[in-house]
Amino acid sequence: MNGLELLAQQAAADDWVLVHDAARPCLSTADLGALLDAVGAGAARPASAAAGGAVLAAPIVDTVKRELGDHVATVDRQGLWRALTPQVFAFAQLHHALKEAALADIAVTDEAQAVERMGLRPTLVQGSPFNVKITRLADLAVASNILKMTQEMPMRVGQGFDVHAFGEGDHVMLGGVRIAHPQGVVAHSDGDVVIHALCDAVLGALGAGDIGRHFPDSDPKYRGADSRVFLREVAARMQAAGLRLVNADVTVLAEAPRIAAHRAAMAANLAADLGVPAQLINVKATTTERLGFIGRGEGLAALASVLLGP
């Protein structure tokens, strides 16, 4: 009634009014749409066209018992429904029904009951049984699980690519692992193509540019830098954004060195820096069948794809 009184200065008599329990946090947009469709509100149909209003409800599927003194009787559940909210009625209709119930000192348990007393018959609109009402402490856990199950998951996808030419040296760094090789790579930092590609993938998923923007090769402090430092900083950005790594898939493209013996160590390093179990990191390798600069042994590259979630 207080809410309707506040609306009285701006609501027309046949404006639709929806009443919803704050104790029902699991209302779906689908149920709300079905309720509005039932009274034609979505088509701006006047309330007078569906004078009884409408109520979201769920059919009772359990066997119902009534306690009667010293014994229990089974109630026929056919035609029984649980009233949910929202419930929708014409403004003047609902205002009058609630006022009459108050004057008669009748404690109605929902708006529909007050309207029914006026001889009107609201339409039952089947709603989701997940539209639970929090009444007892245990209901909080139920609602929490429903919301976790039904909420939209803001998943983010990113991809990265990095390449370096071979140069002087006796090893390459891949995934934070030092691997012996007749050549090193030409790079400002340690030239770890796996980590650089992975950093780019995560930054891409975050919409935060690329590795060159955050760790430019024009900055002397990154000369010879351990690329795992880059990955840890990128991981911190990811966590600050409220996201976590769901999984990562990395492919090394090279004729040599072979990485089969090092994949587990690489995955462990990447997982540690990203703060996730190693099982979520997949590292694999392929050649280019001796085609192109990789096939000619002039360099190596890496591709990375990641999925981030809340």
N, C-alpha and C positions, 0 to 999 in steps of 0.2 A: 504493500500500500504506500509506503514512504517513497518508493521509487516511482510509482505511478503519479503520486502527487507532484513530484518534482518534474515529471514529464508533461503535466497538465497544460502548461503554458505554451508548449510547442507541438504537442501531438494532436492530430485530428482524431475524431471519434472512430473512424474506420482504419486508422493506421495499425499495422501489425506490431505487436509487442512480444518479444521472446523473453522468457524467464528461464534462467539456468542456474543450477546449484553450483556455487563455488567449490563445493565438496565433490564435484565430478570433474576431475582434470583430464579425463581420457576421451573427451568428445572428439569424434573424427569429422573432418570436413564433409565426408560422404554422407554421414548421418544428418548433418546440418542441412546439406543440400536436399536430401530426401524430405525432410520436414518442411522446408520452404516450398518445395514442389507440390506437396500435398495440399497446400492452401493456395497455390498459385502465386505466392509472393514474389517468386523470381520473375514473373511476367507483369509485375506491378498491378495485379488483380486486387480490387478493393476487398477489405475484410468481410464485407457483407455477402460476398460470393461463397464464403465457406464459414457460415456463421458460428459453427461449433468449435472452430479452431482445430488444432492438432497436437498430438502428444507423442513423443518418442517412447517406445515401449519394447520390451523383450518378452517373448512367450516363455512361460514357465515350463521347463523341461524336467525338473525333478519331481519326485513324488512328494506331495504336500501333506503334512500331518497337522491336525488341530488338537491341542491339548484341552480336554474337557474334564476338569476336576480330577477324578480318579482313573480316567481312561483316556486313550488317544484314538482319534478317528481319522481315517484317510479321506482327504478332500479330493473330489473330482477336479483334476487340473485342466480339463478341456475348457478352452475359452479364457483361461486365466493368463494375465500378463503382468509383468513388473513395470510400473511407470518409471520412466527415465526423464531426463531433461536434456535439451530445452523443451518447453511447451510454448505454443504460439497461439495468441488470441487477439481479437480486435481490442484496441485500447479501451473504448467505452464499455465494451462487454465485460472485460476483465475487471475494470475498476468497479463497475456495478456489482458484479458477483462477489468480489472480496468484501465490499462494503456491506452487502446483505448478510454475508456469513458472520461478519463481526457484530452486526446489530442483533443477529439471532443467537450470538454467543456460541457458535458452532466452530469447533477447532478442526478446520479442514487440514488435511495433510499434504495437499498439493493444490495448485491453481485449478487443475482440471476438476477436482472434486467440487470446488466452489462454483465453477461454470455448470457442472452437471446438475447442481441444485436448482439452477434456473431453467431446467428442462431442455438444455442443449446437449448435443452429443458430439464431443470432440472425436476427430478421426485418429485411430491408432496407426502410427507409422512404425514399422518394425525397425528397431535400431540395434546396434552392436551390443552384445552382452559384455563387451569390454568397457562399456560406459559405466564403470562402477562408481558407487557412492562411498566415500571414505567416512565411516562412522566409528569403527573401532580401530585400535592401534594396528592390528594385523592388516587392516585394509590399506595402510600406507605401503606395505611391502608389495601387496598385490598391484596397486596402481603404479608403483615404481617399475615393476617388471613389465607391465603392459606398455608403459611409456618407452622403456628401453627397446622393447620389441618393435614398436610401431613408429618410432621417430625416424625422420629422414636422416640418413647418414651422409654427412658432407665429405665424401671421398674425393681425394685429389690425386691426379695422375701426372707424372713427370717423366721426361726422358732426357738422356744426356749422351754426348759423344765427345771423345777426345782422341787426339792422334799426336805422336811424336816421331821424329826421324831418328834413326840410329846415328850415333857418333862415337867418340872415344869413350872408353871405359871398360869395365870388366863385370858389370852387373846391370840389371834393371830392377826397379821397384814396381811391384804389382800387388795391389791390395795390402800395402804395408809390409810385404814380404820381400826380402832381398834375394834375388834369384841370379845365380851365376850365369854370365853370358859373355861371349867374346866382344860385345859392344855395349856401350851405355846409350843413353838417349840425350838428344839436344833439348835442354829445357832450362827454364829459369829456376824452378824449384827442383824437387827430386824426380819430376817427370812421371809420376805414377798415374798412368792413363786410366786405370780402374777407379781410383779414388776421385780423379778429376771428373770422369764421366758421371760417377755416382753423386758427387756434389752438384753438378749441373742438373741432374735429374730431380734431386730434392728441392733445389732452388726453383726449378721450373714449376714443380707442383705447388710451391708456396707463392708463385707469382713474384719471385724476388730476384729476377735477373739471372745472371750466370756467375761462374767462378771468377771470370776476369774482372767483373765489376767489384767484387768483394776482396779479391786478392790479386791486384793487377801486377803484371810482370814488370811494370815500370817502377815498382816499389822495391828498393834495395833490401828491405828487411825480409823479403820472401825469397831471396837468392839462396838456392840449395835447401829451402825449407822442407821439413817433413810434411807430406801431404795429409797425414792423419790429423795434424793440427787444423787443417782446413775443414776436414770432415767433422771434427768435434764442434767447431764453431757453427757449421751448417746445422748439425743436430740440435744445438742449443737454440737456433732460430726456429727450427721445426717445433721443438717443445714449447717455446715461448708463444707460438701461434696456437697452442692447444691441440697439436696433432702428433701422431706417432706413426712410425713405419709399420705398415701392414705386411709388406714384403718387398724385396728388391731382386731383380734379375739382371745379372751382369754377364756380358759376353766379351771375351778377349779375342781380338782378331790379329793373328800373328802366325807366321810359318815357324818361328822359334822366338823365345824358348817355349818348351812344353810346360804346361802348368798343372798337369794332372796330380802330381805329387804335392802341390802347394795349395790346392783349392780349399782344403779344410782350414789351413792356417789363414788364408786370405779371408774366408768367410768369418772366422773367429775375430779377426782384427776389425773388420767392417762392422760386425754386430756389436762389438764392445764399444766402438766409437759412436754408434747410433743408439745404443742403449736397448738392444733387443736380443732375443735368443738367436743363436747362429742358424737355427733351422729356417729362419725367415729370409736368409740371404742365400741366393743361388748363384754360383760362379761356374761358368763354362767357357769353352774356347772353341774356335774354329779357324780354319785357314781360308785363303781365297783361291785355293787350287792353283797357286803360283801365278795368279793374275794380278796385275796392277802393282803399285809400289810395295804393298804388303807382300804379295807373292814373290817379288824380286828381292825381298829381304832388306828393304830400305827403311823400314820402320814398323811400328805396331800401333794398334788402336783399341778402343774399348767402347762398347755400347752399354747403357744402363737404363733400366726402366724401374720406376717405383710407384707404389700405391700408398698414399697416406690416408689416415682416418683419425677420428677423434679418440 
